[in-house]
Amino acid sequence: MTSDIRTRLPGRRLRGAIFIELAFSLATLSILIAGLAVSLDGFGRFNHYQHVRRQCTAAARAQLDSITATATPLDSALAKELWPDVVCELSTAEGTGPWQGLTRVDVRATAPSYNRSVTLRYGRYVTKLDKGV
């Protein structure tokens, strides 16, 4: 009965298996970390887009509220201070049909978000306005 003493030592045969398990665990962990980094970047971009969208909504509604309350749009310097990246464009049209006698005010708010552009349109009928809007 011949037996090799090296096969009977407890830790001797498992060295290669432990190294393979360690390498596999590190590879799996690095793939998980890379996936987490990619998903966090995606979440960051989505949050930035939503933030810019909220800014456009606030700017457009503030313009409409100012026109409704005072018949004049917000001061451009104040709007630039509050929402530096948002560009608001106003347009007006006379109401027709059941809206005759009112003026339709449309606000288009646009701002950049990474490589996309956020554009929102809001409109409201208001009483007759001066032609200065």
GROMACS elastic network, one bead per residue, 0.5 to 0.9 nm:
[ bonds ]
;  ai    aj funct       b0    kb
    3     6     6  0.87145   500
    3     7     6  0.80369   500
    3     8     6  0.85061   500
    4     7     6  0.58566   500
    4     8     6  0.72666   500
    5     8     6  0.53929   500
    5     9     6  0.67995   500
    6     9     6  0.55499   500
    6    10     6  0.88620   500
    6    12     6  0.69214   500
    6    13     6  0.79323   500
    7    10     6  0.78746   500
    7    12     6  0.71854   500
    7    13     6  0.64836   500
    8    11     6  0.89235   500
    8    12     6  0.80687   500
    8    13     6  0.83481   500
    9    12     6  0.55975   500
    9    13     6  0.74653   500
   10    13     6  0.69785   500
   10    14     6  0.77973   500
   11    14     6  0.55545   500
   11    15     6  0.66609   500
   12    15     6  0.60596   500
   12    16     6  0.88612   500
   13    16     6  0.71738   500
   13    17     6  0.80331   500
   14    17     6  0.51355   500
   14    18     6  0.60904   500
   14    19     6  0.86136   500
   15    18     6  0.52732   500
   15    19     6  0.63068   500
   15    20     6  0.87600   500
   16    19     6  0.51594   500
   16    20     6  0.62548   500
   16    21     6  0.86587   500
   17    20     6  0.51253   500
   17    21     6  0.61214   500
   17    22     6  0.85320   500
   18    21     6  0.50728   500
   18    22     6  0.60609   500
   18    23     6  0.85853   500
   19    22     6  0.50667   500
   19    23     6  0.61456   500
   19    24     6  0.85623   500
   20    23     6  0.51243   500
   20    24     6  0.60874   500
   20    25     6  0.85166   500
   21    24     6  0.51152   500
   21    25     6  0.60550   500
   21    26     6  0.86144   500
   22    25     6  0.50831   500
   22    26     6  0.61808   500
   22    27     6  0.86137   500
   23    26     6  0.51893   500
   23    27     6  0.61816   500
   23    28     6  0.86089   500
   24    27     6  0.51309   500
   24    28     6  0.61285   500
   24    29     6  0.85325   500
   25    28     6  0.51131   500
   25    29     6  0.60393   500
   25    30     6  0.85654   500
   26    29     6  0.50257   500
   26    30     6  0.60718   500
   26    31     6  0.86055   500
   27    30     6  0.51683   500
   27    31     6  0.62664   500
   27    32     6  0.86939   500
   28    31     6  0.51894   500
   28    32     6  0.62735   500
   28    33     6  0.87130   500
   29    32     6  0.50810   500
   29    33     6  0.61911   500
   29    34     6  0.86243   500
   30    33     6  0.50679   500
   30    34     6  0.61232   500
   30    35     6  0.85884   500
   31    34     6  0.51112   500
   31    35     6  0.61830   500
   31    36     6  0.85968   500
   32    35     6  0.50942   500
   32    36     6  0.61385   500
   32    37     6  0.86529   500
   33    37     6  0.61735   500
   33    38     6  0.86926   500
   34    37     6  0.51112   500
   34    38     6  0.63266   500
   34    39     6  0.87139   500
   35    38     6  0.51729   500
   35    39     6  0.62014   500
   35    40     6  0.85798   500
   36    39     6  0.51393   500
   36    40     6  0.60419   500
   36    41     6  0.85767   500
   37    40     6  0.51365   500
   37    41     6  0.62416   500
   37    42     6  0.87055   500
   38    41     6  0.51889   500
   38    42     6  0.63563   500
   38    43     6  0.87780   500
   39    43     6  0.61841   500
   39    44     6  0.85595   500
   40    43     6  0.50030   500
   40    44     6  0.60736   500
   40    45     6  0.86291   500
   41    44     6  0.50136   500
   41    45     6  0.62570   500
   41    46     6  0.86291   500
   42    45     6  0.51864   500
   42    46     6  0.61998   500
   42    47     6  0.86230   500
   43    46     6  0.50440   500
   43    47     6  0.60800   500
   43    48     6  0.85579   500
   44    47     6  0.51316   500
   44    48     6  0.61677   500
   44    49     6  0.86165   500
   45    48     6  0.50972   500
   45    49     6  0.61788   500
   45    50     6  0.86688   500
   45   113     6  0.82289   500
   45   114     6  0.75959   500
   46    49     6  0.50739   500
   46    50     6  0.62438   500
   46    51     6  0.86302   500
   47    50     6  0.50716   500
   47    51     6  0.61202   500
   47    52     6  0.86667   500
   48    51     6  0.50053   500
   48    52     6  0.62188   500
   48    53     6  0.85203   500
   48   113     6  0.67769   500
   48   114     6  0.82394   500
   49    52     6  0.52178   500
   49    53     6  0.61365   500
   49    54     6  0.87103   500
   49   112     6  0.86696   500
   49   113     6  0.56519   500
   49   114     6  0.80446   500
   49   116     6  0.84959   500
   49   117     6  0.89722   500
   49   118     6  0.76641   500
   50    54     6  0.62188   500
   50    55     6  0.86803   500
   51    54     6  0.51443   500
   51    55     6  0.63470   500
   51    56     6  0.87834   500
   51   113     6  0.89995   500
   52    56     6  0.62542   500
   52    57     6  0.86420   500
   52    85     6  0.87065   500
   52    86     6  0.84154   500
   52   111     6  0.67880   500
   52   112     6  0.75543   500
   52   113     6  0.65871   500
   52   118     6  0.71515   500
   53    56     6  0.51088   500
   53    57     6  0.62197   500
   53    58     6  0.86498   500
   53   110     6  0.88601   500
   53   111     6  0.80858   500
   53   113     6  0.88694   500
   53   118     6  0.63667   500
   53   119     6  0.79722   500
   53   120     6  0.78104   500
   54    57     6  0.50344   500
   54    58     6  0.61189   500
   54    59     6  0.85797   500
   55    58     6  0.51192   500
   55    59     6  0.61155   500
   55    60     6  0.85627   500
   55    83     6  0.67282   500
   55    85     6  0.88261   500
   55    86     6  0.73186   500
   55   109     6  0.89765   500
   55   111     6  0.84644   500
   56    59     6  0.51666   500
   56    60     6  0.60566   500
   56    61     6  0.84734   500
   56    83     6  0.81404   500
   56    86     6  0.62413   500
   56    87     6  0.83616   500
   56    88     6  0.83632   500
   56   108     6  0.86977   500
   56   109     6  0.53760   500
   56   110     6  0.65158   500
   56   111     6  0.69414   500
   56   118     6  0.77762   500
   56   119     6  0.75253   500
   56   120     6  0.66688   500
   57    60     6  0.52683   500
   57    61     6  0.60270   500
   57    62     6  0.83722   500
   57   109     6  0.74693   500
   57   120     6  0.70268   500
   57   121     6  0.86375   500
   57   122     6  0.84056   500
   58    61     6  0.53081   500
   58    62     6  0.59508   500
   58    63     6  0.85568   500
   58    83     6  0.87080   500
   59    62     6  0.51538   500
   59    63     6  0.62343   500
   59    64     6  0.87580   500
   59    79     6  0.73319   500
   59    82     6  0.82702   500
   59    83     6  0.68944   500
   59    86     6  0.73520   500
   59    87     6  0.86564   500
   59    88     6  0.74088   500
   59   109     6  0.70806   500
   60    63     6  0.51480   500
   60    64     6  0.63291   500
   60    65     6  0.86625   500
   60    88     6  0.68046   500
   60    89     6  0.89641   500
   60   107     6  0.58745   500
   60   108     6  0.69129   500
   60   109     6  0.58626   500
   60   120     6  0.79961   500
   60   121     6  0.76968   500
   60   122     6  0.67153   500
   61    65     6  0.59939   500
   61    66     6  0.84373   500
   61   107     6  0.82676   500
   61   122     6  0.74325   500
   62    65     6  0.50387   500
   62    66     6  0.60266   500
   62    67     6  0.85266   500
   62    73     6  0.86915   500
   62    74     6  0.76014   500
   62    79     6  0.89638   500
   63    66     6  0.51640   500
   63    67     6  0.62016   500
   63    68     6  0.85792   500
   63    72     6  0.86164   500
   63    73     6  0.55871   500
   63    74     6  0.57950   500
   63    79     6  0.87212   500
   63    88     6  0.82623   500
   63    90     6  0.86502   500
   63   107     6  0.74475   500
   64    67     6  0.51245   500
   64    68     6  0.60559   500
   64    69     6  0.85517   500
   64    73     6  0.74720   500
   64    74     6  0.89072   500
   64   105     6  0.75105   500
   64   106     6  0.81005   500
   64   107     6  0.72755   500
   64   122     6  0.81532   500
   64   123     6  0.76079   500
   64   124     6  0.71888   500
   65    68     6  0.50195   500
   65    69     6  0.60043   500
   65    70     6  0.83272   500
   65    73     6  0.85083   500
   66    69     6  0.51876   500
   66    70     6  0.56798   500
   66    71     6  0.68510   500
   66    72     6  0.63222   500
   66    73     6  0.55576   500
   66    74     6  0.60630   500
   67    70     6  0.54346   500
   67    73     6  0.50938   500
   67    74     6  0.77153   500
   67   105     6  0.84042   500
   67   126     6  0.81239   500
   67   129     6  0.85874   500
   67   133     6  0.84033   500
   68    71     6  0.56564   500
   68    72     6  0.79291   500
   68    73     6  0.88360   500
   68   124     6  0.86408   500
   68   125     6  0.86862   500
   68   126     6  0.61102   500
   68   127     6  0.79327   500
   69    72     6  0.80931   500
   70    73     6  0.78529   500
   71   126     6  0.86873   500
   71   127     6  0.86521   500
   71   128     6  0.86470   500
   71   129     6  0.60634   500
   71   130     6  0.73622   500
   71   133     6  0.79900   500
   72    75     6  0.86231   500
   72   129     6  0.83516   500
   72   130     6  0.83892   500
   72   132     6  0.77954   500
   72   133     6  0.64473   500
   73    76     6  0.82933   500
   73    90     6  0.86319   500
   73   133     6  0.69417   500
   74    77     6  0.84772   500
   74    78     6  0.70513   500
   74    79     6  0.64976   500
   75    78     6  0.53473   500
   75    79     6  0.62711   500
   75    80     6  0.86959   500
   76    79     6  0.50075   500
   76    80     6  0.60447   500
   76    81     6  0.85303   500
   77    80     6  0.51099   500
   77    81     6  0.61787   500
   77    82     6  0.87118   500
   78    81     6  0.50402   500
   78    82     6  0.62164   500
   78    83     6  0.85057   500
   79    82     6  0.51880   500
   79    83     6  0.58541   500
   79    84     6  0.74287   500
   79    86     6  0.84527   500
   79    87     6  0.89702   500
   79    88     6  0.88989   500
   80    83     6  0.52284   500
   80    85     6  0.75347   500
   80    86     6  0.75571   500
   80    87     6  0.83698   500
   81    84     6  0.56846   500
   83    86     6  0.55107   500
   83    87     6  0.84108   500
   84    87     6  0.82163   500
   85   110     6  0.82528   500
   85   111     6  0.56483   500
   85   112     6  0.72254   500
   86   109     6  0.63450   500
   86   110     6  0.55518   500
   86   112     6  0.79872   500
   87   108     6  0.80114   500
   87   109     6  0.55706   500
   87   110     6  0.52400   500
   87   111     6  0.63911   500
   88   107     6  0.64594   500
   88   108     6  0.55162   500
   88   110     6  0.65395   500
   89   106     6  0.81687   500
   89   107     6  0.56484   500
   89   108     6  0.51179   500
   89   109     6  0.65267   500
   89   110     6  0.85099   500
   90   105     6  0.70277   500
   90   106     6  0.57675   500
   90   108     6  0.65730   500
   90   109     6  0.89648   500
   90   133     6  0.74320   500
   91   104     6  0.82213   500
   91   105     6  0.58795   500
   91   106     6  0.52378   500
   91   107     6  0.66076   500
   91   108     6  0.84777   500
   91   133     6  0.76557   500
   92   103     6  0.66363   500
   92   104     6  0.54698   500
   92   106     6  0.62141   500
   92   107     6  0.89260   500
   92   131     6  0.89593   500
   92   133     6  0.73964   500
   93   102     6  0.89046   500
   93   103     6  0.57909   500
   93   104     6  0.51135   500
   93   105     6  0.67474   500
   93   106     6  0.84584   500
   94    99     6  0.83625   500
   94   100     6  0.71942   500
   94   101     6  0.74360   500
   94   102     6  0.64195   500
   94   104     6  0.60430   500
   94   105     6  0.89286   500
   94   128     6  0.85036   500
   95    98     6  0.78309   500
   95   101     6  0.62775   500
   95   102     6  0.52318   500
   95   103     6  0.53161   500
   95   104     6  0.60083   500
   95   125     6  0.77443   500
   96    99     6  0.51442   500
   96   101     6  0.77742   500
   96   102     6  0.82167   500
   97   100     6  0.54047   500
   98   101     6  0.86703   500
   99   102     6  0.57169   500
   99   103     6  0.79766   500
   99   104     6  0.86211   500
   99   125     6  0.77917   500
  100   103     6  0.80207   500
  101   127     6  0.72197   500
  101   128     6  0.67596   500
  102   125     6  0.60963   500
  102   126     6  0.56055   500
  102   128     6  0.53818   500
  102   129     6  0.84082   500
  103   124     6  0.82574   500
  103   125     6  0.54492   500
  103   126     6  0.53355   500
  103   127     6  0.59830   500
  103   128     6  0.55076   500
  103   129     6  0.68104   500
  104   123     6  0.68789   500
  104   124     6  0.57195   500
  104   126     6  0.64044   500
  104   127     6  0.87626   500
  105   122     6  0.84005   500
  105   123     6  0.54920   500
  105   124     6  0.54189   500
  105   125     6  0.61532   500
  105   126     6  0.72206   500
  105   133     6  0.88379   500
  106   121     6  0.69835   500
  106   122     6  0.57404   500
  106   124     6  0.66031   500
  106   125     6  0.87843   500
  107   120     6  0.81633   500
  107   121     6  0.56770   500
  107   122     6  0.53052   500
  107   123     6  0.61108   500
  107   124     6  0.88501   500
  108   119     6  0.68685   500
  108   120     6  0.57320   500
  108   122     6  0.65946   500
  108   123     6  0.87053   500
  109   118     6  0.80020   500
  109   119     6  0.56409   500
  109   120     6  0.52994   500
  109   121     6  0.64289   500
  109   122     6  0.84070   500
  110   117     6  0.68856   500
  110   118     6  0.55139   500
  110   120     6  0.65727   500
  110   121     6  0.88893   500
  111   116     6  0.88470   500
  111   117     6  0.58551   500
  111   118     6  0.53502   500
  111   119     6  0.67585   500
  112   115     6  0.72687   500
  112   116     6  0.60517   500
  112   118     6  0.60407   500
  112   119     6  0.88057   500
  113   116     6  0.52196   500
  113   117     6  0.57182   500
  113   118     6  0.67389   500
  114   117     6  0.78681   500
  126   129     6  0.76516   500
  129   132     6  0.79432   500
  129   133     6  0.74190   500
  130   133     6  0.66411   500
